[in-house]
Amino acid sequence: MFMPLKRASRGRRKGGKGSSDRIQCVNCGATVPRDKAKKITSRLNLVEHALAKELKTQGTYIATPKILKWYCISCAIHFRILKIRSESSRRQRQKL
């Protein structure tokens, strides 16, 4: 008998490659498959905004390193990285 799918991807990005490695959620520490976790990249400001504005007017380069964060689905929903979508809109790809 056929079981209906809630999501076309079954909640993962792996395709048909078998199992994938596991990573830890940044917030709660849960181990989650890498293709199921949400990856967020952000920039870290090393200098406060007022000082950075003055330095930029003088022509200096201020490095802002990228920070990579992985969240489990429940933490991504809690921090509003993911939105809970209706049944009709679940199969449509969502741009971040």
C-alpha positions as CSV (number, residue, x, y, z in Angstrom):
1,M,0.0,0.0,0.0
2,F,1.2,3.6,-0.7
3,M,2.0,5.9,2.1
4,P,1.6,9.6,1.3
5,L,4.6,11.9,1.6
6,K,4.4,15.0,3.7
7,R,7.3,16.6,1.8
8,A,8.7,15.8,-1.7
9,S,12.3,15.7,-0.3
10,R,11.3,13.8,2.9
11,G,12.9,16.8,4.7
12,R,16.4,16.2,3.4
13,R,18.7,17.3,0.5
14,K,20.6,14.0,-0.1
15,G,19.0,12.6,-3.2
16,G,19.9,8.9,-3.5
17,K,23.4,8.9,-2.0
18,G,22.7,6.8,1.1
19,S,23.6,8.0,4.6
20,S,25.3,11.3,5.3
21,D,27.6,12.5,8.0
22,R,26.2,14.1,11.2
23,I,26.9,17.5,12.6
24,Q,26.0,19.2,15.9
25,C,23.4,22.0,16.2
26,V,25.0,25.2,17.4
27,N,22.2,26.0,19.8
28,C,21.1,22.7,21.5
29,G,23.9,20.4,20.6
30,A,21.7,17.7,18.9
31,T,23.4,15.6,16.3
32,V,21.6,16.0,13.0
33,P,22.3,14.7,9.5
34,R,24.2,17.4,7.5
35,D,21.7,17.3,4.7
36,K,18.8,17.9,7.1
37,A,20.3,20.7,9.1
38,K,20.0,24.4,8.1
39,K,23.3,26.1,7.3
40,I,23.5,29.8,8.1
41,T,26.5,32.0,7.2
42,S,26.9,35.3,8.8
43,R,29.6,37.9,9.2
44,L,31.4,38.8,12.4
45,N,32.0,42.5,13.1
46,L,35.3,42.9,14.9
47,V,35.0,46.7,15.2
48,E,32.0,48.6,16.5
49,H,29.9,50.5,14.0
50,A,30.9,54.1,14.8
51,L,34.6,53.3,14.7
52,A,34.3,51.3,11.5
53,K,32.5,54.2,9.8
54,E,35.4,56.5,10.7
55,L,38.0,54.1,9.5
56,K,36.2,53.5,6.2
57,T,36.2,57.2,5.5
58,Q,40.0,57.2,6.0
59,G,40.2,54.3,3.4
60,T,41.1,51.4,5.7
61,Y,40.0,47.8,5.0
62,I,38.2,46.1,7.9
63,A,38.1,42.3,7.7
64,T,34.8,40.7,8.6
65,P,35.2,36.9,8.8
66,K,32.4,34.6,7.8
67,I,30.9,32.4,10.5
68,L,29.2,29.1,9.6
69,K,26.4,27.9,11.8
70,W,24.4,24.7,11.6
71,Y,20.9,24.5,13.2
72,C,18.6,21.5,13.7
73,I,15.1,22.0,12.4
74,S,13.5,22.7,15.8
75,C,16.1,25.4,16.6
76,A,15.8,26.9,13.1
77,I,12.0,27.3,13.6
78,H,12.5,28.7,17.1
79,F,15.0,31.4,15.8
80,R,12.7,32.1,12.9
81,I,15.2,31.0,10.3
82,L,12.5,28.6,8.9
83,K,8.8,29.4,8.8
84,I,6.1,26.8,9.3
85,R,4.4,26.6,5.9
86,S,0.9,25.5,4.8
87,E,0.3,22.1,3.2
88,S,-0.1,23.6,-0.3
89,S,3.2,25.6,-0.1
90,R,5.4,22.9,1.4
91,R,6.4,21.4,-2.0
92,Q,7.5,24.8,-3.4
93,R,11.2,25.7,-3.0
94,Q,11.7,28.6,-0.6
95,K,14.4,31.2,-1.2
96,L,16.3,32.4,1.8
